[in-house]
């Protein structure tokens, strides 16, 4: 398939020349090529790899022989590779993966993804050129899930919020609506597709971000990345709320306790109830718009009637641009359509605030979020009267004091904005700071760090116009310590002289021109202080959650009564001791599987050294027949499972064993299994809740059968495989290929 004619012209520097891309992206699987004699350094790994793929006669063969897509660009640009004839495309291959169909082969897909990455890479340089900064300033230490453009905008909002608060403190001013609006206009909103309950028909996403505390799917709570990366923004919002709280109900004195802040832009929410809130919420709107009033059903009791039973005549309509409203998000509410630019902020508490730990509580306190404890939560709930319900299920209002199913207060009509008093020089400094934000300085008054979990780097330009690289070690407490500094030897030379700072005595003094040696030095310090283990555990916990725990009962009930070699030895000391082989028994590394899940022959041996693939009394063949009778396939090793997965794509057909997991065999995961077991291919399985660990485990255990056609021929490399396979499954396939190469 041929892509559209490319007219992309890149004025800024890029990894490879435009001419190189324009040539390579026209190649086909059977385009004839010729490699030059091996030009690589003989002691390097690339020398060995080049020797293998240089035997290729076509582009497709080169990829199958181990060349990476970046090798094609590098080798062609440096004269080591050239196409010797036709066929070639008349136009560049399309970067749009949605055009892929059965006519696209592996080479087409790899080049298509290469084209898409070139476009993304080019945009990064465009943003850097527009801002007048080094590209690396935009990408270093950027939180995941957002683009470079979004990160740049958010950093501008972060620094501007900090500047406004500093100015307000120095002059004793209040944070005003105009100050909040100024920062909200700088903030880059993500396209949130998860808030289905607020989306009107025909809407696929809303611009909505949550700052502060979030509840995880595994029952834990965490301070989200946006709060950690851009703390001045939520701090400005909480400062505004504090400055505008009324004296009524002791709010001015005690403050409004909450865990999170929801920030919204440009959408009118349909009638809905918030599902996970606890206690009352504060809400306000900002911007220049007409319409956009909040409709609120103050007596709505969701335990007595469904939301579709609410009547329009029972609603209260409020202008949130002129009022600060205290309401209960668990009661029905919606937003009227509007014209103009409308923002809203909601201060609320999640239902699991009691799970917050002291470190999280302090992080939130640092940005002005006061997490409620048991007593303050009770006090907050007393601010609003319980709902009576509507219609036939309505209760009679009790006698006594006046009821308050909602409370609202007028906001000041005119306030002098702090931002209006900022000089152009200070505004310019804020923008410059946003383009090159340094990590916070270490606090000398605090005890020194003894354990480091990772390192990070940032870049800036000094007063002489030279670029400066700073490398920080990140301690277990989250604090950063400057370890290495590198200064450009000559302006725009890109050659740096790196030195370890005198105050950092954790490793040997370092002086080098090579960034690789800097990274190696930093990693050695992290490993030496024990932080590497902490980082690995954190990464493992984030990615896998409770997958391993959920799967734990599976093998114990289906594979063998032996829980592990050590446990078996303790519980059955009379059994024949394990034969000494001079090697320790390898532990299972199957993602999401229990420690003794059968993944290789060595791992399927118990303490006696005998195979435990089937329960005592059953031979392997009998066990296989029993599995087939239950709708399961035979158990396979981890290596076999990964090899099969690396030959699939997200559209490959599959089937799951009915009732493959039950409450007895898989107490923690059987409900999730019942959902994703309805999938017909890998894409559907992932969308229905299956995780990467589930896929590998289910395939090993025989609960998952691959019924579709698998890719034949030699296995592709991890990079090429990730480029060929579509979507999320493609990324997983690349990681599985890497894991397979380690077995």
N, C-alpha and C positions, 0 to 999 in steps of 0.2 A: 504494500500500500504506500502511496505517496502522500506526503504531508503538504500543507499549503506553502506557497512561495514565501520564503523568508526575506523580509526587508529590514531585519534587525541590524542596526549599526551601533556598535559600542564605541563610544568616544573615550571612555575611561579605561585604565588598564584592566586586564582580565587574566585568568590563569593561563589561557592559551590564546593565540591570535584568532581573530575572526575568520581569517582565511583557512585556518586549520579546521575549525568547526564546520565551515561551509563545504569543505571537502569530505571529512569523515562522516558527517551526518547525511551524505548522499549515498553511502555505501549500502550494499545489500549482502545477504548471507553468502551468495555465490560470487561476489565481486572478487576477481583475482588480485592477489597481492604478492609482494616480494619483500623479504627482510634482508637487511645488510648483515655483514659479519657481526658477531656478538660484540657490542661496544661497551658492555657493562664491566664494572670492576670485578675481577675474577674472584675476589674474596667476598663479594656481596651475594645476598639471596637473589637479587634480581638477575644476576648472571645465570644462575641455574634455571630460573623461570624463563628467561629469554631464550635459553638454549632449547627449551621444550616447545614454546609456541612459535619460534622462528621457523620451524619445519612446516608450518601451515601454508597452504596454497590459496586459501580463500579466507575472507573475514570470519565466516562461521567457524571454520576449523581453528583459527587463532583463538577465538573465545572458548571453544571446547578444549583446546590444549592448555588453557590456563592464563591467557592474557586478560587483564582487566580493561574496563572501558577507558580508564584514564591512560592506560598504556598505549591504546590506539592513538590518542591525542598526542601524547608525549613523543612516541616513536615517530609519528608522521612529521611533527613539527621539527624534530631534530634530524630528519633525513634518514632515519633507520628503517622506515616503512613507507612504501608507496603502492598505490593501486596501479596495476599494469594494463588494465583494459576495462571493457564493459562486461556485465551490465552495471549501471549506476542509476540512481534516481535522478529525474530531471529537477526535482524540488527537494528541499530538506524534509526528512522524516517528520511526521507530525508529533508534537510534544504532548498531545492530548490522549491520555490513556483510555478515555471513554470510547475512542474509535477502534480499540483493539477488538478483533474478532478471530475466528478460526483461521483466517488467511495470514495472520501475523505469526511469524516464527520467533524463536528466542532472540535472534540477532536484531530483528525489527524492534522488539520490545526494549532491548538494552539500549539501542541507539535513540529510541523515543524518550526513554527516561533521561539519557544523557542530554538531549535537547532541552527537556524541562528543567533540568538542574542548571544548564547554562543560562536560561532565562532568569531563574531565581538568583543565580550568582550575579548576573548583570544588574539586577534591580538593587542588590546590596551595594554595589559600587555607585549606582546612581544616587542612592540616598546619602552615602558617604560624601559624594562629590557635591551634592546640594547643600549639605551641612558643613562642608569644608573640614572634614575630620578623616582620620584613618579608619578604614573599614573595620578593623579589629576592635575599635572602641565600641562599635555597635553590636558586635557579636559576642564579645567576651563577657562572661558572667550573666548572660541573658537567661531568664527563666524559660523553661520548656513550654511548648504549646503556643507561642506567639511569634509573629514575624519580626524582622528587624525594624520595620517601620513602626509597628505597634510599640516595641520596646523603646524606640527613640521618643515617641510621643509620651509614653508613660514616664520616662525619665524627665522630660520637660515639665510634666505635671508634678512630679515628685519634688524637683528642685524649686519650682515656683511656689508650691505649698509651703515648703520650708522657709523660703524667703518671706512670704506673707506673714507667717507666724513670728519670725524674728522681728519683722518691722512692727507688728502689733505689740509684741512684748516690750520693745524699746520705747514705744510711744504710749503704751497703756491703752490701746484700742481694742475694740471687739471685732471678731471675725464676722463679716457681713454676708448677706445673700450674694452680693456682687463678687466677693472674693471666692465663695464656693463655686459660683457659676464660671468664673474665669478658669479655675482648675479643672472643672468638669469638661469644659470645652477642649482642654488640652489632652485629657485622658482618652486613651484608645480603648474602645469597648470590644469585647469578643462577641462573635456571633454565637449566642447561647441557644443550642437546639434541645436542651433537656427540660426547659420549663414549658412543657406541653400544656399545663393547666391554665396558663395565661394567654396562650396563642389563639387568636381568632382564626376562623376558617380561611385557608389559603396562605397562612403565614407559616414559614418553615423555621424561623429563628427570631430571637429578640436580642437587642443590645442590652445585656444585663450581666453585671459582675457582682460577686459577693466578696466582701473583705472581712477579715476577722476569723472567727471560729467556724469550721465546717464539720459536719458529721460524715464519717466514712461509711461505705457500704458494709464494712466488717464490724461496725458497732463502736469504732474508736472516734475520737475527735482530734482535730489538728488545726493549727494556724496555717491558713493557706499561703501559697507562694507569693501572691500579689501583695499581701500584707508585709511579708518579710522583705521583698525586693523594693517596694515603694511605700515605706511606712509613713512618710509625711502626709500622704493623701488621706488615709483614714484618720490620721491625727488632726488634720485640718477640719474634717467633717465632725469629729467629736468635740473639737473646740467650738465650732459653730453651735452645736446643740447645747453645750454647756452655757454659752453666752446668751442663749435665747430661751432657756427653761423658765417657766413662770414660778412665782413664789408660792403658788397654790400647791397644796398637798405635800409640802416639804420637798418638792422636786429641786428647787434652787439650792436648798441646803444639802440634801442627800444625793442629788444627781439621779440620772436615769440609768439604771443598770441594764446592760444588754451584752450579748456575745458577738454580734455580727452586724454588718451594714450591707444592705442591698442597694446598689446604684444602677439606675435605669436611664435609658435614653430613647426617645422617639417612638414609643409604642403605647397603644391604649389596650390595657389588659382586659380580657373578657371576664365575665362573672366567674369567680372562683373562690375557694377557701384555701388558705395555707395549711399544709398538712403536718409540718414538723415543728411549728412554733410553740413556744410555751410562754404564757404571760402576755402582757400588752406590748404594742409596738408604737413607735413615733414615726410619723411620715410628714414630708414636706416636698413641695415641687418648686422648680427654678426654671427660668428662661422667659423668653418672649413668645407667648402663644395665646390663642383664644380657644375656648372650650377646655377639654382635658380635666373636667371636674371629677372628683372621686364619688362614686355611688357606694353607700355603705348601709348594710342591714344590721343595725345595732342589736336587735333582739334575736338574731339568727342563732339557733341551737342545732348544730349539725348532728347531734345524737337523736333528734326527734324527726327530722325531715330531710330529704335530699335537696340539693341546691336548686334543682329545676322547679321546685315548689315555691320558691321565693317570688313575691309579687312586687311589681314596680312601685305601687303606691306605698309600700312599706319602707322604701329606701330613704336615706338622708343624703343629700347632695352637698358637697363641701368644696370650696375653692382652696386648694392646697398651696396655691402661689401666695395667698394672703393669710393663711392659717397654718398653725402647727397642730397636728391632730394626734391624739392618743386614742388608739383603737385596738381591737383584737383581730389579728389577721386570720384567725380560725373561723371568723364569721364572714358571710358573703360580702364581697366587694368587687368593683369593676371601675374602669376609667372610661369616660366619654371620649369620643373622637375629638381631635383638635387640629388646629392649623398653626404652624410655626415650629419652634424648637423647644421641646419640653424635656426636662430632666426631673427625676424624683429620687429621693433618698429615704430608705426605710431602716430604722434602728430596731433590731428585734433580738430575741433569744431563741436558740435552738433547744430542743427538748432534752439534750444530753449534756447540759452545761455542768452537771455534777461530776462528769468524767474528766474535766480539765485538770491537768497537773500544775504544780507550782511554777514550773518553767514557762508553760504556755500562758498561765495567768499573768506572769510578769511581762511577757512579750506583748500581750494585749493591753496591759496597764500602761506600757510605754507609749502606746498610740492612743491613749485616752479611753480605751474600752474597759469598763468596769464589769467584770463577770459577776452575775448574781450568785450569792450563796443561798442556802436553804431559807434563811430568815428573810433576806432582802427579796427573794423571789415571791415569798408569801405576801410581803408588803406591797410589791408591785402589782400582784394580782388583785389586791384590794382596791386599787385605784379605779377599776371598772366593775360595774355591777354584773352579776351573772346574767346570761340571756334568758328571757322568758319564753322564747319561741313565738311562732305566728300561727294564726288560724285555729283549727280545732285542737291543736296540741299546746296552745299557748297557756302558760300559767298565769295566775292572778298576781299582780304586783303586791309584794308584802307591805304591810304598814310599817311606817318608820321614816327614816331620813330620805331625802330626795335621791332617786336612783341616778346613776351615771353610767349608762352603757357605752358612752363615748365622752371625751372631753376635748375641747379645742380652744386655742388662744390666738388672738390676732397677732400678726407679726408686724414689726416696725415698717412704716411705709417708706421712710427715707433714712438711710444710714450712710455715713461717709465710709466708702470702701477703702480698706487698707491698700489695695492694689493701685488705687488711683494716686496714692502719694508716693509710689515707687518711682525713682528716677530712671531715665532711659539707660543710664550706666548700670544700675543694679539689675534691670531687666536683661540687659545684654550679658551680664555676668551669670545670671541664672541660666540662660540658654547655653552659654559656653560650658558651664558646669554640667549641664544635662548631657552635653556631647561627650564629656569625659569624666564620668563620675568615679571617684576613688572609693574603695572600701573604707569603713570607719577606722579611725586611728585607734591603736591599742591604748587602753587606760592604764597608766603606770601605777595608779593607786590600787588596782586590783591584783590579786595574787597571780603570778605567772602561770602560763599553761604548761602542763607536763605531758599532755597527750594531744596529738594532732590527727584529725580525721581526713583532711584533704588539703588541697592548695588551690588558689585561684590567682589570675593575673589580670591586670588592667593597664591601660596605656593613656598617656597624656602628652601634651606638648609644653615644654618649658618656655621661659621668657626669651630664650635665644632662638626659638623656633625648632629646637631639636626634639625628636620624639623620645619619650622616656617609658620604659617598661618596668612595672613594679610587680613582684611576686609575693603573695601573702600566704602564710600557713594558717589554716583554719583550725582552731582548737575545738575540743570536745564540747565546750560551752557555747560555741558559735562565734567567739571573738576571733579577730584577725591580727596577725603579727607580721610586720614587714620583714622579709627574709633576704630578698635579692633585689637589686636595682640595676637596670641596664640603660645606658644613655647612647643615643645615636652618635656615631663618631663624626659624621658629616651630614648636613641637612639633606634629607631625601635620599641618603645613601642606602638606607635599610640595613646597615651594618652596625650592630650594637656591641658595646663593651659591658659585659655583665659582671657584677661583683656582689658577694654576700655582704650584708651590712654588718658593721662591727658589733652591734647590739645583739645579733643573732649568733649564739654560740652552740647551736644544736648539732652542727656538722662541721666538717673540715672547711676552712676558708676556700671560697670558690672564686675563680677569675677566668672567664672564658668569653669567646665570641659565638659559641654555639648554643642555640636555644634548647637543643636536645639535651645537652649536659645540664642545663638549668632544671629542666623537668626531671631528669634522673636524680639530681641532687635533692630536689624537693620530695620526690617519691621515697627516696631512701630515708629521709627524716621522718616522713609519715609512718613508714614501716617500722623504723627503729623505735618510735615512741608508742607503738601498739595501736595507732589509729587506723591502720589498714583493716584490721579485723572489724573495728567499729563501723567503718564505711561499708564494708561488705555486708555486714548484718543489716544495716539500714537500707541498703539497696535491695537486698533480698526480701526484706520485710515489705518494702514499698511495692515491689513488683508482684510478689506472690501472695501477700496477705496470709490468709489461712488455708491456702490450697493444700499444703502438705498435711495440715491437721485434718482437713475435711476428708482426705483420701485415706487416712491412716487405717481405718478398720478394714479396708478393702482386701488387701492381700492376706491379712490375718484370717479372714473368713473364707476367702476364695482360693488362696494358693496353698497355704500351709498353716498348721497350728503353731509352727515355730515362729516366734515373733522376731528374734534376731539371734545371731550366733552367741552373743554374750548372755542374753536372757535365757537362751536354751541351755547354756552350760550351767547357769545358776539354778534354774528350775529343775534340771534333770542331770544331776552330777553323776548318776550311775551310767550314763551313756558313754559310748566309746569316745575318748578325747580326740580332738582334731589333730590330724597328722601335721607335723611340722614341715613346712615347705621353704622356710627361709624368707617368706614374704608375708606381709600382713594382708588380710582379706580386705579387698577394696570395698568402700562404702558406696551405696547407690547414689548417683547424682541425678536421677530422673527428676525433672522439675515436677513438683506437686505430688510425687509419690512418696510413700513412707520410706524409712531408712533402709528397710530390707526388701524393697520392691524388686522383683526379678528383672534385671536388665541385662546382665551378661551371665555366661556360664559360671564364672567365679562367684558372682553375687548370688546365684541361685543355689549355693551350697550352704548347708547348715553347719553346726559345730562339729558334726561327725565327718564332714567332707563328702557325704552322700548327697545326691541331688534331691531337693525337696520341691520339685515342680508340682507334684501331686500329693494329696494327703496320704498318710500311711494306709496301705491296703489297696491303693489304686495305682495302676501302672500308667505311665504317661499316655499311652494310646487310649486307655479307658477314660482318663481325665479329659482328653481331647473330644472323645465321643460325647461325654456328659456335657461339655461346654457347648458343643454344636446343638445338642438337644435343647439347651436352654436359650438358644438364639445367639450364643456367643461364639467368637472364633477362638482358635488356639492362642495361648499366650506366646508372645515373642519377646526377644531381647530389645533393649533400648536402641542398640545399633541398627537392628532390622527396622524398628519403628521409625527412626530418624531417616533412614535411607528411603523408606516409602514416602514419608512426608516431603522430602526434598525433591520428589518427582511429581508432586501435585501442584495445583494452583487453587485459588479460592473458589473456582467454579467446579472443581472435581467432585463428582457425586460420592455420597457416603450413606451409610445407614447405621443406626444404633440398635443394640439389643433391647427389646422391650423389657422394662423393669430390670435393667441391668444393675441399677443401684437401688437399694431399699433402705428403709429406716433402720433395719437391723444391721445391714452390711456397711452402709455409708451414712451414718447418722448426720454428718455435717454437710453432705453434698448431694444427697439423693433428690431433694426438691429442685435444686438447680439442674441436675441431670434430666429430670422429667421435662424441664422446659426446653433445653437445647437438644434433647434427643429427637425432637420433631424436625430437626434440620435435614435438608436434602443435599447440602454441600457445605464446604468449610466456611464460606462467607456467612451463610445463615447460622451455622453453629456458633461463630464468634458473636454475631449480632444477638443471638438468643441467650447469651450469658456464659458460653464455654470459654475457659481461659486456656492459654498455651499449655499449662501444666495438665489441664484436663485432657486435651487432645492427645498428648504423648502417653499419658497414663491409660486412657481408655483404649488406645490402639494397642498398647502392650498387653493389657488385661483381656483383650479380645472383645471388649464392649463396643468397639468401633470397627466397622469394616469399610474399606475403601472400594467402592463398587465401580467408580469411573475409570477412565483410561489414564494411566500414569505415563509420565515422560520417559522415553527410552534413551539409550546411549549413555555415555560417560556422565557422571554427575558434574554439574556446573560448579564454579567456585562460589563462595558465599556472596561476594559482591555482585557477580553476574546473576546469581539466583535471585537475590533480592530485587534486582532490576527487572527480571523476567516475570516473576509471580506478581499478581496484582494486589493492590490495597494492603491492608494490615497483614494479611496472610503472607504477602511477599516479604515484609520485614521479618516476620517470624521464621520464614523459610531460610533466610540468610543466617539468622542466629542458630537455627538447627544445623545448618551446614557447618558452621564453625564448631559447634559442639561435636558433630560427627567426626570432624578432622582430629579432635583430641582423643577420640576413643581408640 
